[in-house]
Amino acid sequence: MTRWTSQQVAGLAPDASALAAARRLARPGPWSDTGSTETLLWGKCQGSGKTPYQVSIDLTGPAVRCSCPSRKFPCKHGLALLLLWAGSGSVADAAEAAPFAQEWATERSARATAKAAGDAARPTRTPDPAAAARRLEERLALMDGGMDDFARWLTDLARSGTAAARQQPYTWWDATAARLVDAQLPGLADDVRSVGGAVGGRPDWAERLLVAVGRWWTATRAWAARESLGPAQLGDLRAYLGWSTSTQSVRQADAVTDRWLVLGAHRSDDGRLQQQRTWLRGDATGETVQVLDFAAGGQVLPVARVVGSSLDATLARYPGAAVRRALFVDEPAVADRGVRMPSGASLEDARSEAAHVWGLNPWARRVPVVLSDVRIGVDRVVDADGASVALTGDADVWSLLALTGGRPSRVFGELEESRLRPLTVVLDEEVVGL
């Protein structure tokens, strides 16, 4: 297997502190019994105790196991071993894996086989159609009432004016969101809370609120006319409102097999829920989809896919018209031949594409774009034609500046309303995740 770059390893870090700690450990001194094969990487890292930590990494996943007590995933030891393997050349290739690494890999394979066999052997429960219809009727009645109440709230907001809305405390927005949660509209509630926070704290609050009001009103009208919507439109509306679609029904509906390029990934944490978005582009289909992972409470997100890698996989797509979500039907395999990053477009072309997407799905929060020949500034991106777009507040500006050095570069990111969140930069055909 081709060894990764240090930037690709950095893209797997759960946070900046874990990456900083890993870089301090990425030297031969603390390590012993290191080695790698085509699929496995292993080593022992001496910590403060007598017994060194055993680190095993499945490079095809990737998946990481460490005997340390850290709750971060991957921990600093796993990241450090990957950095050591990627950069220094001090981790040698081996014909066979160390016993502790091979034992872990065998256990993982056995668990995967047992799970597949168990899923196939598990008897299918016959649902009660009457009970399912009753639950659906109850939910729809709740949602109808919630959307009617929200439409009246929006009418009052329009009558009072957006300036008056800015004078409202955050509790006013939060109370509205709480009623939406009670009406089983959690996705819409999250949007209201997000906009309420922006109205009180962003200089472009008026534009943000005006766009949101249009989005909200469109949702209330679409919900009232849902019987006339097609499956794709209804799928986008359901996703926005927070009415989830079962993974079983997704797996059985719309699947496509392709070689997928990992365009970029982003992690977020609002204090209640962690989310990881991974963007994939099909080589044959040319379609870009997002795979979402969530973790709540003490759970941890899965290890991110390596940005720039290619995966042979079958993806099942959720119903929707644009910016579609997908899930892996089976565990993907790392492809032996990579897929090249798209050549990119100008900002004008990217905005035209985004406008087309929002015409198909007015509730899409972000649109994936690849921009060519752009220069990174401290607060915005400028293309070769002189057009520019502001960066999101959470953009990793200093890493971008350090990587590009002011040179024109190709960038993949998320166009979110009037701002861009860069996730990947291409430097001399090397794909670097942020």
Protein Blocks (a to p, Z undefined) as FASTA:
>chain_A
ZZddfklmmmmpmbfklmmmmmmmmcfklpghiacdfkbccdddddfblbdcdddddfkl
pccddfbfbfbdcdfklmmmmmmmmmnopaccdfbdcfklmmmmmmmmmmmmmmmmmmmm
pccddddfklmmmmmmmmmmmmmmmmmmmmmmmmmmmmnopklmmmpcfklmmmmmmmmm
mnopaklmmmmmmmmmmmmmpfklmmmmmmmmmmmmmmmmmmmmmmmpcfklmmmmmmmn
opacdfklmmmmmgcddddddfbdcdddehjaccdddddddfklopacddddddehjbcc
dddddehiacdddddddedfbhpadddfbacdddfbdcdddebicfklmmmmmmmmmmmm
mmbfbdcdddehiacdfkbccdfkopacdddfkbcfklmmmmnnopacddddddehjacc
dfbdceehiacdZZ
